Amino acid sequence: MEYREETFKKSANKKAMAVWMIISIALSGAYAVEFMTGKRTLQYYLLFLFMCWAPFVTGLITLKVKGMATDLYKWMIALGYGIFYTFVIYTTTSGLAFTFIFPVVGMLMLYKSRNIMIGCGIVNVILVVGTLIYKMATNTMTETTITDFEIQFAVTALCYVGYILSINHMNASDGAMLGSVQANLDRVVLTIEQVKSASTAVVDGVTVVRELADENKEGANNVVHSMEELSANNDVLQDKTSSSLDMTTKINNQVENVASMIQEMVGLMEQSMQNAKLSTEQLADAVSSTTEMAELSAEVEGILKDFKAQFNMVKNETGTIEKITSQTNLLSLNASIEAARAGEAGKGFAVVADEIRNLSSGTQASSNSIMDALAHLEETSDKMTASISKTLQLVHTTLEKITQVNTSVNSIAEDSVKLGNNIQVIDAAMRDVEDSNKNMVENMRQVSDVMDLMTESIGNADETTRVMRSKYEETSTNVIHIEEVVGKLVEELGAGGFMGIDDVKAGMYVTVVEKNGRPGEEYKARVTEKIEGGIIVDCLRFKDEILSVSKEKSYLLNIFVDNELYNWEDIKVTALRNGTYKIVVSGNPKVLNRRKYKRMPMTNRCTITLSNSGQQFSGGMINISAGGFAFATTAREFANIKGSLINVQINDFALLDGKKLQGYVIRITDNNGQYILGCRMPEDNMDIYNFVEKNYRGM
């Protein structure tokens, strides 16, 4: 039978209450008979019933309010029944009334409280002595009063002495027995703790071995696959080598052809050099002709300047004619005026004047025509002058360009000479290449022989790797068997009561599930504090929903403790004012070994954060599963952090969408300065489980 102090307290209170009720019923019946026979009045009987049952009802109320296991009830018995007992012995003449106390006081021995028994004994003796004094003061003493008092005092004192000695003996006996049991239990607990530690270490070690086996098996698979590809590629390489031998022979022939062609190119380049020299001489003649053209253009420009000077002179003469014409016109007008004055005698002179005026008008018209022609000639002359000037500029520009061409042609001639020299060098180099190709043909034959040896070696390595992979499979099978055995051992230890709430630590994850609730509805939180018989957790959430506690509902509790899952049923959940929850458990949990999940290799880059310091480091992922992950880094800070909590953010992993994974480091491998760490997550991640199942078909 499992010992639970609360259960035995409830049992003691129920038994004491039953005895109290029985004695109260018996006394109520006895005094009812006295009332029926007329020995007691109705007022007395009613007062008797009140004094008898009021303390009993008060005790029942106390049990209801404080709980059936309350320590207060034994004091309610001593005080409540003591008041009733005092009323009885002071209001009755029966010599047996003093015995009414013993059945109830005897039940107080259930509590094994020496102090309460001593207190009851002292009060009871005082009451017995008080009744004697009361009877002496009220003159109600009889002949048997002294004798009765002596008997009452002796029996009462001896009973309490016997009670106290019995309690002392029982406590001493229980203490000795408990001491012996405790000593044995301490040894058992120590042994079990050692077994627990060893089991946990074995589980962790087996987990590490299994993970390493998985990783090594994955590596062996990769090696086999690589060997198969290498073997296939080697065949291709051998074919390519044979082909290269043929191609090298062809190249050798081509080199010989190229050498002969280069000889022809040398002859052609010499002829080109001669042509370039001839072109240079011709271009020099063109430059000379262009120079003469420039000189002629200069002479044309001088002639045009003389023409313009003569033209200006004609223009001046034409102006003189215009002045003469104006004067002739004026004279004609004066002659006409004078002829008019002369009358008939001046008519002939008037005719002459008219002719002079007409001549003057014609001269003026001719002069105007000459002026217009000269103006047009002047305009034409300006255009001609501009055109000739522009032509002269173009001639100068052409001369400059021809000079540059002459320079370029000279450079071409020089480059052609250099090119001829370089081609001769190339010819010599090609002769060397021809010799090198002959050597390469021989080297390729040797490479072909080496590749044959490599093919044979790769075949042997392939067979060795296949054998190694089969051994890894056998090792993995044995490790899984060990895991199952140790897992059953852990479950039996849990069922035996050696695993419980004391194993829970702050920071662990808990899951609260409502019995008969919606499928998949799990409220999760982290342990913030341990209390007597339970834990305090932060806000219990399911997605965006917060747990609303109800007394009508029953809940289950799951806690991931290292590599095991602790499960309690019928827990008590209380929402606290600060947003946290108090969870009280009873009994031992069911303990299940955590499930092992398939690991999927991955090569994503990652960022690792140390929880204790907040330092961040870069690394590369190796694999991931629903219960853990592994990564590699070159940071020396990871050499000795086994057992530490870390956070890992995986780059370019859409499933997590930037969220970090938490894990406890359970293994560290130093691979020549590269640290490979295996981590176990505080709780299983079903999203990762589904992702691996969907995207990975390996072991």
C-alpha positions as CSV (number, residue, x, y, z in Angstrom):
1,M,0.0,0.0,0.0
2,E,1.3,3.4,-0.9
3,Y,1.9,5.8,2.0
4,R,0.3,9.1,1.7
5,E,0.2,11.3,4.8
6,E,-2.9,13.1,3.6
7,T,-4.8,9.8,3.2
8,F,-4.0,8.6,6.8
9,K,-5.0,12.0,8.2
10,K,-8.3,11.8,6.5
11,S,-8.8,8.2,7.9
12,A,-7.9,9.3,11.4
13,N,-10.3,12.2,11.4
14,K,-13.1,10.0,10.0
15,K,-12.6,7.4,12.7
16,A,-12.5,10.0,15.5
17,M,-15.6,11.7,14.1
18,A,-17.4,8.3,14.0
19,V,-16.5,7.5,17.7
20,W,-17.5,11.1,18.7
21,M,-20.9,10.7,16.9
22,I,-21.5,7.2,18.5
23,I,-20.8,8.4,22.0
24,S,-23.0,11.5,21.5
25,I,-25.9,9.3,20.2
26,A,-25.5,6.9,23.1
27,L,-25.5,9.7,25.7
28,S,-28.4,11.5,24.0
29,G,-30.4,8.2,24.2
30,A,-29.4,7.6,27.8
31,Y,-30.4,11.0,28.9
32,A,-33.6,10.8,26.9
33,V,-34.6,7.8,29.0
34,E,-33.9,9.8,32.2
35,F,-36.1,12.6,30.8
36,M,-38.8,10.1,30.0
37,T,-38.7,8.7,33.5
38,G,-38.8,12.1,35.0
39,K,-35.3,12.2,36.3
40,R,-34.4,15.1,34.0
41,T,-36.4,18.2,33.1
42,L,-37.0,19.2,29.5
43,Q,-34.9,22.4,29.9
44,Y,-32.0,20.3,31.1
45,Y,-32.3,17.8,28.3
46,L,-32.5,20.5,25.6
47,L,-29.4,22.2,27.1
48,F,-27.7,18.7,27.2
49,L,-28.5,18.1,23.5
50,F,-27.1,21.6,22.6
51,M,-23.9,21.1,24.6
52,C,-23.5,17.6,23.1
53,W,-24.2,18.3,19.4
54,A,-23.1,21.9,18.9
55,P,-19.4,21.0,19.2
56,F,-19.9,18.0,16.9
57,V,-21.6,20.0,14.2
58,T,-18.9,22.7,14.5
59,G,-16.3,20.0,13.9
60,L,-18.2,18.8,10.8
61,I,-18.2,22.4,9.5
62,T,-14.5,22.6,10.1
63,L,-13.8,19.4,8.1
64,K,-16.0,20.7,5.3
65,V,-14.2,24.1,5.1
66,K,-10.6,23.0,5.9
67,G,-10.8,19.5,4.3
68,M,-10.9,16.0,5.7
69,A,-7.2,16.0,6.3
70,T,-7.0,19.1,8.4
71,D,-4.9,19.0,11.6
72,L,-7.3,21.4,13.2
73,Y,-9.9,18.7,13.8
74,K,-8.1,16.9,16.6
75,W,-8.1,20.2,18.6
76,M,-11.8,20.6,17.8
77,I,-12.4,17.2,19.4
78,A,-10.4,18.0,22.5
79,L,-12.0,21.4,22.9
80,G,-15.6,20.7,21.8
81,Y,-16.0,17.3,23.5
82,G,-14.1,18.7,26.5
83,I,-16.8,21.4,27.0
84,F,-19.6,18.9,26.8
85,Y,-17.8,16.5,29.2
86,T,-17.3,19.4,31.7
87,F,-21.1,20.2,31.5
88,V,-21.9,16.5,32.1
89,I,-19.7,15.8,35.2
90,Y,-20.8,19.0,36.8
91,T,-24.5,18.4,36.4
92,T,-24.8,14.7,37.1
93,T,-24.7,12.7,40.3
94,S,-23.6,9.5,38.6
95,G,-20.2,8.1,39.7
96,L,-19.6,6.8,36.2
97,A,-19.8,10.1,34.4
98,F,-16.1,10.6,34.5
99,T,-15.7,7.6,32.1
100,F,-17.5,9.4,29.3
101,I,-14.2,11.0,28.3
102,F,-12.2,7.8,27.7
103,P,-13.7,6.5,24.4
104,V,-13.1,9.8,22.6
105,V,-9.7,10.5,24.2
106,G,-8.7,7.0,23.3
107,M,-9.4,7.8,19.7
108,L,-7.0,10.8,20.0
109,M,-4.2,8.3,20.2
110,L,-4.7,7.9,16.4
111,Y,-2.9,11.2,16.0
112,K,0.1,10.0,18.2
113,S,0.4,13.5,19.6
114,R,2.0,13.4,23.0
115,N,1.4,17.1,23.6
116,I,-2.4,16.9,23.0
117,M,-2.6,13.9,25.3
118,I,-0.7,15.5,28.1
119,G,-2.9,18.6,27.8
120,C,-6.1,16.6,27.9
121,G,-4.8,14.6,30.9
122,I,-4.0,17.7,32.9
123,V,-7.4,19.3,32.1
124,N,-9.2,16.1,32.9
125,V,-7.5,15.7,36.3
126,I,-8.3,19.4,37.1
127,L,-12.0,18.7,36.2
128,V,-12.1,15.7,38.5
129,V,-10.6,17.7,41.4
130,G,-12.9,20.6,40.5
131,T,-16.0,18.3,40.8
132,L,-14.9,17.4,44.3
133,I,-14.4,21.0,45.3
134,Y,-17.8,21.9,43.7
135,K,-19.7,19.2,45.7
136,M,-18.0,20.3,48.9
137,A,-18.9,23.9,48.2
138,T,-22.6,23.0,47.4
139,N,-22.9,20.5,50.3
140,T,-23.9,17.7,47.9
141,M,-21.3,15.2,49.1
142,T,-22.4,11.7,50.1
143,E,-20.7,8.9,52.0
144,T,-19.3,7.5,48.8
145,T,-18.1,10.8,47.4
146,I,-14.5,10.6,48.8
147,T,-14.3,6.9,47.7
148,D,-15.6,7.7,44.2
149,F,-13.2,10.7,43.9
150,E,-10.2,8.5,44.8
151,I,-11.3,5.9,42.2
152,Q,-12.0,8.6,39.5
153,F,-8.7,10.4,40.1
154,A,-6.7,7.2,40.1
155,V,-8.4,5.8,37.0
156,T,-8.2,9.1,35.1
157,A,-4.5,9.7,36.0
158,L,-3.6,6.1,35.2
159,C,-5.4,6.1,31.9
160,Y,-3.7,9.2,30.7
161,V,-0.3,7.9,32.0
162,G,-1.0,4.7,30.0
163,Y,-2.0,6.8,26.9
164,I,1.1,8.9,27.1
165,L,3.4,5.9,27.7
166,S,1.7,4.1,24.8
167,I,2.1,7.1,22.5
168,N,5.8,7.4,23.6
169,H,6.3,3.8,22.9
170,M,4.6,3.9,19.5
171,N,6.5,7.0,18.5
172,A,9.8,5.4,19.6
173,S,9.0,2.2,17.9
174,D,7.8,4.0,14.7
175,G,10.9,6.2,14.9
176,A,13.2,3.2,15.1
177,M,11.3,1.5,12.4
178,L,11.3,4.6,10.2
179,G,14.9,5.1,10.9
180,S,15.7,1.6,9.8
181,V,13.4,1.9,6.8
182,Q,14.8,5.3,6.0
183,A,18.4,4.0,6.2
184,N,17.4,1.2,3.8
185,L,15.3,3.5,1.7
186,D,18.3,6.0,1.5
187,R,20.4,3.1,0.3
188,V,17.7,2.1,-2.2
189,V,17.1,5.7,-3.3
190,L,20.9,6.2,-3.7
191,T,21.1,3.0,-5.7
192,I,18.1,4.0,-7.8
193,E,19.5,7.5,-8.3
194,Q,22.7,5.8,-9.5
195,V,20.6,3.6,-11.7
196,K,18.7,6.6,-12.9
197,S,21.9,8.5,-13.6
198,A,23.4,5.4,-15.2
199,S,20.3,4.8,-17.2
200,T,20.2,8.5,-18.3
201,A,23.8,8.3,-19.2
202,V,23.3,5.1,-21.1
203,V,20.3,6.5,-22.9
204,D,22.3,9.6,-23.8
205,G,25.3,7.5,-24.8
206,V,23.2,5.1,-26.8
207,T,21.5,8.1,-28.4
208,V,24.9,9.5,-29.3
209,V,26.1,6.2,-30.6
210,R,22.9,5.8,-32.6
211,E,23.2,9.2,-34.0
212,L,26.8,8.6,-34.9
213,A,25.8,5.3,-36.5
214,D,23.1,7.1,-38.5
215,E,25.5,9.7,-39.6
216,N,28.3,7.2,-40.3
217,K,25.8,5.1,-42.2
218,E,24.7,8.1,-44.2
219,G,28.4,8.8,-44.8
220,A,29.0,5.2,-45.9
221,N,26.0,5.4,-48.2
222,N,27.5,8.6,-49.6
223,V,30.9,6.9,-50.0
224,V,29.3,3.9,-51.8
225,H,27.4,6.3,-54.0
226,S,30.5,8.3,-54.7
227,M,32.5,5.2,-55.4
228,E,29.9,4.0,-57.8
229,E,30.0,7.4,-59.5
230,L,33.8,7.4,-59.4
231,S,33.9,4.0,-60.9
232,A,31.6,5.0,-63.7
233,N,33.5,8.2,-64.2
234,N,36.7,6.3,-64.2
235,D,35.4,4.2,-67.1
236,V,34.6,7.4,-68.9
237,L,38.0,8.8,-68.0
238,Q,39.7,5.8,-69.4
239,D,37.7,6.2,-72.6
240,K,38.6,9.9,-72.6
241,T,42.3,9.0,-72.1
242,S,42.3,6.6,-75.0
243,S,40.5,9.3,-77.1
244,S,43.1,11.8,-75.9
245,L,45.9,9.6,-77.2
246,D,44.2,9.6,-80.6
247,M,43.6,13.3,-80.4
248,T,47.1,14.0,-79.4
249,T,48.4,12.1,-82.5
250,K,46.1,14.2,-84.6
251,I,47.3,17.3,-82.9
252,N,50.9,16.4,-83.7
253,N,50.0,16.0,-87.4
254,Q,48.2,19.4,-87.3
255,V,51.2,21.0,-85.7
256,E,53.4,19.8,-88.5
257,N,50.9,21.3,-91.0
258,V,50.8,24.6,-89.0
259,A,54.6,24.7,-89.1
260,S,54.6,24.5,-92.9
261,M,51.9,27.0,-93.1
262,I,53.9,29.4,-90.9
263,Q,56.8,29.1,-93.3
264,E,54.4,30.3,-96.1
265,M,53.2,33.1,-93.9
266,V,56.8,34.3,-93.4
267,G,57.2,34.5,-97.2
268,L,53.9,36.4,-97.5
269,M,54.8,38.8,-94.7
270,E,58.2,39.6,-96.5
271,Q,56.2,40.4,-99.6
272,S,53.8,42.5,-97.6
273,M,56.8,44.4,-96.1
274,Q,58.0,45.3,-99.7
275,N,54.5,46.4,-100.7
276,A,54.2,48.5,-97.6
277,K,57.5,50.3,-98.5
278,L,56.2,50.9,-102.1
279,S,53.0,52.3,-100.6
280,T,55.1,54.6,-98.5
281,E,56.9,56.0,-101.5
282,Q,53.6,56.5,-103.4
283,L,52.1,58.2,-100.4
284,A,55.1,60.6,-100.2
285,D,54.4,61.6,-103.9
286,A,50.8,62.3,-103.0
287,V,51.9,64.5,-100.2
288,S,54.2,66.4,-102.6
289,S,51.3,66.9,-105.0
290,T,49.0,68.1,-102.3
291,T,51.7,70.6,-101.3
292,E,51.7,72.0,-104.8
293,M,47.9,72.2,-104.8
294,A,48.1,74.2,-101.6
295,E,50.5,76.7,-103.2
296,L,48.2,77.1,-106.3
297,S,45.3,77.7,-104.0
298,A,47.3,80.5,-102.4
299,E,48.0,82.1,-105.8
300,V,44.2,81.9,-106.6
301,E,43.5,83.6,-103.4
302,G,45.9,86.4,-104.4
303,I,44.3,86.8,-107.8
304,L,40.9,87.0,-106.2
305,K,42.2,89.8,-103.9
306,D,43.4,91.8,-107.0
307,F,40.0,91.2,-108.7
308,K,38.2,92.5,-105.7
309,A,40.5,95.7,-105.7
310,Q,39.7,96.3,-109.4
311,F,36.1,95.8,-108.7
312,N,36.1,98.4,-106.0
313,M,37.8,100.9,-108.4
314,V,35.0,100.3,-111.0
315,K,32.5,100.8,-108.4
316,N,34.1,104.2,-107.5
317,E,34.1,105.3,-111.2
318,T,30.5,104.3,-111.5
319,G,29.8,106.6,-108.6
320,T,31.5,109.5,-110.5
321,I,29.3,108.8,-113.5
322,E,26.3,109.0,-111.3
323,K,27.4,112.4,-109.9
324,I,27.9,113.7,-113.5
325,T,24.5,112.5,-114.5
326,S,23.0,114.3,-111.5
327,Q,24.7,117.5,-112.6
328,T,23.6,117.1,-116.2
329,N,20.1,116.7,-115.0
330,L,20.4,119.9,-113.0
331,L,21.7,121.8,-116.0
332,S,18.9,120.5,-118.1
333,L,16.5,121.8,-115.6
334,N,18.1,125.2,-115.5
335,A,18.2,125.3,-119.3
336,S,14.5,124.7,-119.4
337,I,13.9,127.4,-116.9
338,E,16.0,129.9,-118.9
339,A,14.3,128.9,-122.3
340,A,10.9,129.6,-120.7
341,R,12.1,133.0,-119.7
342,A,13.4,133.7,-123.2
343,G,10.1,132.9,-124.7
344,E,10.0,132.3,-128.5
345,A,13.7,132.9,-128.8
346,G,14.6,130.2,-126.4
347,K,12.6,127.3,-127.9
348,G,15.6,125.8,-129.7
349,F,17.6,125.9,-126.5
350,A,14.6,124.3,-124.8
351,V,14.8,121.4,-127.3
352,V,18.5,121.0,-126.6
353,A,17.8,121.1,-122.9
354,D,15.2,118.3,-123.3
355,E,17.7,116.2,-125.2
356,I,20.3,116.7,-122.5
357,R,17.8,115.8,-119.9
358,N,16.8,112.6,-121.8
359,L,20.5,111.8,-122.2
360,S,21.0,112.3,-118.5
361,S,18.1,110.1,-117.7
362,G,19.5,107.3,-119.9
363,T,22.9,107.7,-118.4
364,Q,21.4,107.5,-115.0
365,A,19.5,104.4,-116.0
366,S,22.7,102.8,-117.4
367,S,24.6,103.7,-114.3
368,N,21.9,102.1,-112.1
369,S,22.2,98.9,-114.2
370,I,25.9,98.9,-113.9
371,M,25.6,99.4,-110.1
372,D,23.2,96.5,-109.9
373,A,25.5,94.2,-112.0
374,L,28.4,95.3,-109.9
375,A,26.5,94.5,-106.7
376,H,25.7,91.1,-108.0
377,L,29.3,90.6,-109.1
378,E,30.4,91.7,-105.6
379,E,28.1,89.1,-104.0
380,T,29.4,86.4,-106.4
381,S,33.0,87.4,-105.6
382,D,32.4,87.1,-101.8
383,K,30.9,83.6,-102.3
384,M,33.8,82.6,-104.5
385,T,36.3,83.9,-102.0
386,A,34.6,82.0,-99.1
387,S,34.5,78.8,-101.2
388,I,38.2,79.1,-102.1
389,S,39.1,79.8,-98.5
390,K,37.2,76.8,-97.4
391,T,38.8,74.7,-100.1
392,L,42.2,76.0,-98.9
393,Q,41.3,74.9,-95.4
394,L,40.3,71.5,-96.6
395,V,43.5,71.2,-98.5
396,H,45.5,72.0,-95.4
397,T,43.4,69.5,-93.4
398,T,44.0,66.8,-96.1
399,L,47.6,67.6,-96.0
400,E,47.7,67.0,-92.2
401,K,45.8,63.7,-92.5
402,I,48.0,62.5,-95.3
403,T,51.0,63.3,-93.1
404,Q,49.4,61.2,-90.3
405,V,48.7,58.4,-92.8
406,N,52.3,58.6,-93.8
407,T,53.3,58.2,-90.2
408,S,50.9,55.3,-89.7
409,V,52.1,53.6,-92.9
410,N,55.7,53.9,-91.5
411,S,54.5,52.3,-88.2
412,I,52.8,49.6,-90.2
413,A,56.0,48.9,-92.0
414,E,57.8,48.7,-88.7
415,D,55.1,46.5,-87.1
416,S,55.3,44.2,-90.2
417,V,59.0,43.8,-89.6
418,K,58.3,43.0,-85.9
419,L,55.5,40.6,-87.0
420,G,57.9,38.8,-89.3
421,N,60.3,38.4,-86.4
422,N,57.5,37.2,-84.1
423,I,56.3,34.7,-86.6
424,Q,59.8,33.3,-86.8
425,V,59.7,33.0,-83.0
426,I,56.3,31.2,-83.2
427,D,57.8,28.9,-85.8
428,A,60.5,28.0,-83.3
429,A,57.9,27.6,-80.5
430,M,55.7,25.3,-82.7
431,R,58.7,23.2,-83.3
432,D,59.0,22.9,-79.5
433,V,55.3,22.1,-79.2
434,E,55.8,19.4,-81.7
435,D,58.4,17.8,-79.5
436,S,56.2,18.3,-76.4
437,N,53.3,16.6,-78.0
438,K,55.4,13.6,-78.7
439,N,56.3,13.5,-75.0
440,M,52.6,14.0,-74.1
441,V,51.7,10.9,-76.1
442,E,54.1,8.9,-74.1
443,N,52.8,10.4,-70.8
444,M,49.2,9.7,-71.7
445,R,50.1,6.1,-72.3
446,Q,51.5,6.0,-68.7
447,V,48.4,7.7,-67.4
448,S,46.3,5.0,-69.0
449,D,48.3,2.4,-67.1
450,V,47.9,4.3,-63.8
451,M,44.1,4.6,-64.4
452,D,43.9,0.8,-64.8
453,L,45.5,0.5,-61.3
454,M,43.1,3.1,-59.9
455,T,40.1,1.2,-61.3
456,E,41.2,-1.9,-59.5
457,S,41.8,0.0,-56.2
458,I,38.4,1.7,-56.4
459,G,36.7,-1.6,-56.9
460,N,38.4,-2.9,-53.7
461,A,37.4,0.2,-51.8
462,D,33.9,-0.1,-53.0
463,E,33.7,-3.7,-51.7
464,T,35.2,-2.6,-48.3
465,T,32.7,0.3,-48.0
466,R,29.8,-2.1,-48.7
467,V,31.1,-4.4,-45.9
468,M,31.5,-1.4,-43.6
469,R,27.9,-0.3,-44.3
470,S,26.6,-3.7,-43.5
471,K,28.4,-3.5,-40.1
472,Y,26.9,-0.1,-39.4
473,E,23.5,-1.7,-40.1
474,E,24.2,-4.4,-37.5
475,T,25.5,-1.9,-35.0
476,S,22.4,0.3,-35.5
477,T,20.2,-2.8,-34.9
478,N,22.0,-3.6,-31.7
479,V,21.9,0.0,-30.5
480,I,18.1,0.1,-31.2
481,H,17.7,-3.1,-29.1
482,I,19.7,-1.5,-26.3
483,E,17.6,1.6,-26.5
484,E,14.4,-0.5,-26.1
485,V,15.8,-2.4,-23.1
486,V,17.0,0.8,-21.4
487,G,13.7,2.5,-22.3
488,K,11.7,-0.3,-20.6
489,L,14.0,0.0,-17.6
490,V,13.3,3.7,-17.4
491,E,9.6,3.1,-17.6
492,E,9.8,0.5,-14.8
493,L,11.7,2.9,-12.7
494,G,9.0,5.5,-13.3
495,A,6.3,3.0,-12.4
496,G,8.2,2.1,-9.2
497,G,8.0,5.7,-8.0
498,F,11.7,6.5,-8.5
499,M,11.0,9.2,-11.0
500,G,8.7,12.1,-10.1
501,I,8.2,15.9,-9.9
502,D,11.6,16.3,-8.1
503,D,13.3,15.5,-11.5
504,V,11.7,18.5,-13.1
505,K,13.8,21.7,-13.5
506,A,13.1,25.3,-14.4
507,G,13.2,25.8,-18.2
508,M,11.7,22.4,-19.1
509,Y,8.7,22.3,-21.4
510,V,5.3,21.1,-20.2
511,T,2.1,20.3,-22.1
512,V,-1.4,20.4,-20.5
513,V,-4.2,18.5,-22.2
514,E,-7.8,18.6,-21.3
515,K,-9.4,15.2,-21.0
516,N,-12.2,14.8,-23.6
517,G,-11.0,18.0,-25.1
518,R,-10.6,18.9,-28.8
519,P,-8.2,16.6,-30.6
520,G,-4.7,18.1,-31.0
521,E,-5.5,20.9,-28.4
522,E,-2.3,21.0,-26.3
523,Y,-1.5,24.0,-24.1
524,K,2.3,24.5,-23.8
525,A,4.5,26.5,-21.4
526,R,7.9,26.4,-19.6
527,V,8.6,25.6,-16.0
528,T,9.6,28.8,-14.1
529,E,9.7,27.5,-10.5
530,K,9.4,24.3,-8.5
531,I,7.0,24.1,-5.5
532,E,6.1,21.4,-3.0
533,G,4.3,18.8,-4.9
534,G,4.1,20.7,-8.1
535,I,5.5,23.4,-10.4
536,I,4.8,27.0,-11.5
537,V,4.7,27.5,-15.3
538,D,4.4,30.6,-17.5
539,C,1.3,31.3,-19.7
540,L,-0.2,28.1,-21.0
541,R,-1.0,28.7,-24.7
542,F,-2.5,26.7,-27.6
543,K,-1.7,28.8,-30.7
544,D,-3.2,32.2,-29.7
545,E,-5.5,30.8,-27.1
546,I,-4.8,31.0,-23.4
547,L,-5.9,28.1,-21.1
548,S,-9.1,29.0,-19.2
549,V,-9.1,26.8,-16.1
550,S,-12.4,25.1,-15.0
551,K,-13.0,23.0,-11.9
552,E,-15.4,20.8,-13.9
553,K,-12.6,19.8,-16.3
554,S,-9.8,17.2,-15.8
555,Y,-6.3,17.7,-17.2
556,L,-3.3,15.6,-18.2
557,L,0.3,16.8,-17.8
558,N,3.3,15.9,-20.0
559,I,6.8,17.1,-19.2
560,F,10.0,16.4,-21.3
561,V,12.7,15.5,-18.7
562,D,15.9,14.9,-20.5
563,N,15.3,11.9,-22.7
564,E,12.1,10.8,-21.1
565,L,8.5,11.9,-21.1
566,Y,6.7,12.2,-17.7
567,N,2.9,11.9,-17.7
568,W,0.5,12.6,-14.9
569,E,-3.3,12.3,-14.9
570,D,-5.9,14.2,-12.9
571,I,-3.6,17.2,-12.1
572,K,-4.8,20.3,-10.4
573,V,-4.3,23.5,-12.4
574,T,-4.8,27.0,-10.9
575,A,-4.5,30.3,-12.7
576,L,-2.5,32.8,-10.7
577,R,-3.0,36.6,-10.9
578,N,0.4,37.3,-12.5
579,G,-0.6,35.3,-15.6
580,T,1.2,32.2,-14.6
581,Y,-0.3,28.8,-13.6
582,K,0.3,26.5,-10.6
583,I,0.2,22.8,-11.4
584,V,-0.1,20.3,-8.5
585,V,0.5,16.6,-9.2
586,S,-0.2,13.5,-7.1
587,G,1.4,10.1,-7.3
588,N,4.0,8.9,-9.6
589,P,4.1,9.7,-13.3
590,K,4.1,7.3,-16.2
591,V,7.5,7.5,-17.8
592,L,8.0,6.9,-21.5
593,N,11.3,6.8,-23.4
594,R,11.3,9.5,-26.0
595,R,10.7,8.3,-29.6
596,K,13.6,8.3,-32.0
597,Y,13.0,10.1,-35.2
598,K,14.4,9.9,-38.7
599,R,17.3,12.3,-39.3
600,M,17.5,14.2,-42.6
601,P,20.9,15.5,-43.8
602,M,21.1,19.2,-44.7
603,T,23.8,21.6,-45.6
604,N,22.2,25.0,-44.8
605,R,24.3,27.7,-43.1
606,C,23.2,28.6,-39.6
607,T,23.7,31.1,-36.8
608,I,24.3,29.6,-33.3
609,T,23.6,31.7,-30.1
610,L,24.9,30.7,-26.7
611,S,22.0,31.1,-24.2
612,N,24.3,31.9,-21.2
613,S,26.3,34.7,-22.9
614,G,24.3,35.7,-26.0
615,Q,27.4,35.3,-28.2
616,Q,26.7,34.4,-31.9
617,F,28.7,32.2,-34.2
618,S,28.3,30.9,-37.7
619,G,28.2,27.2,-38.7
620,G,26.7,24.7,-41.0
621,M,23.9,22.2,-40.4
622,I,24.6,18.5,-40.7
623,N,21.2,17.0,-40.1
624,I,17.8,17.6,-38.4
625,S,14.9,15.5,-36.9
626,A,11.8,16.1,-34.9
627,G,13.7,15.6,-31.6
628,G,17.2,17.1,-32.3
629,F,19.7,18.4,-34.8
630,A,23.5,18.4,-35.5
631,F,25.7,21.2,-36.8
632,A,29.4,21.9,-37.3
633,T,31.5,25.0,-36.5
634,T,35.1,26.0,-36.1
635,A,34.6,28.3,-33.1
636,R,36.7,27.2,-30.1
637,E,33.9,28.3,-27.7
638,F,32.1,25.1,-28.6
639,A,34.9,22.7,-27.4
640,N,33.5,22.2,-23.8
641,I,29.8,23.2,-23.7
642,K,28.2,19.8,-23.3
643,G,24.9,20.1,-21.5
644,S,24.5,23.8,-22.4
645,L,21.4,25.3,-24.0
646,I,21.8,26.9,-27.4
647,N,19.7,28.5,-30.1
648,V,20.1,27.8,-33.8
649,Q,18.6,29.8,-36.6
650,I,18.8,28.0,-40.0
651,N,19.3,30.1,-43.1
652,D,17.1,29.5,-46.1
653,F,14.8,27.1,-44.3
654,A,11.3,28.1,-45.1
655,L,9.6,25.6,-42.7
656,L,10.8,27.6,-39.6
657,D,10.3,31.0,-41.3
658,G,13.2,32.5,-39.3
659,K,12.3,30.9,-35.9
660,K,15.1,29.6,-33.8
661,L,15.5,26.0,-32.6
662,Q,16.5,25.3,-29.0
663,G,18.6,22.4,-28.0
664,Y,20.8,20.9,-25.2
665,V,24.2,19.8,-26.4
666,I,24.6,16.1,-25.7
667,R,27.7,15.3,-27.8
668,I,30.8,17.1,-29.2
669,T,33.2,15.7,-31.7
670,D,36.5,17.5,-32.5
671,N,37.3,16.9,-36.2
672,N,40.7,18.5,-36.5
673,G,39.5,21.9,-35.3
674,Q,36.0,21.5,-36.6
675,Y,33.5,20.9,-33.8
676,I,30.5,18.7,-34.6
677,L,27.7,19.1,-32.0
678,G,24.6,16.9,-31.5
679,C,21.7,18.6,-29.8
680,R,18.4,17.3,-28.3
681,M,15.4,19.7,-28.4
682,P,13.4,20.2,-25.2
683,E,10.3,19.0,-26.9
684,D,9.5,17.2,-30.1
685,N,8.7,19.3,-33.2
686,M,5.9,17.6,-35.3
687,D,6.3,20.2,-38.1
688,I,9.9,19.0,-38.6
689,Y,8.7,15.4,-38.3
690,N,6.2,15.9,-41.1
691,F,8.8,17.8,-43.2
692,V,11.4,15.0,-42.9
693,E,8.8,12.3,-43.6
694,K,7.7,14.1,-46.8
695,N,11.1,15.1,-48.1
696,Y,13.6,12.4,-47.1
697,R,13.5,8.7,-47.9
698,G,16.9,7.7,-46.3
699,M,17.5,5.9,-43.1
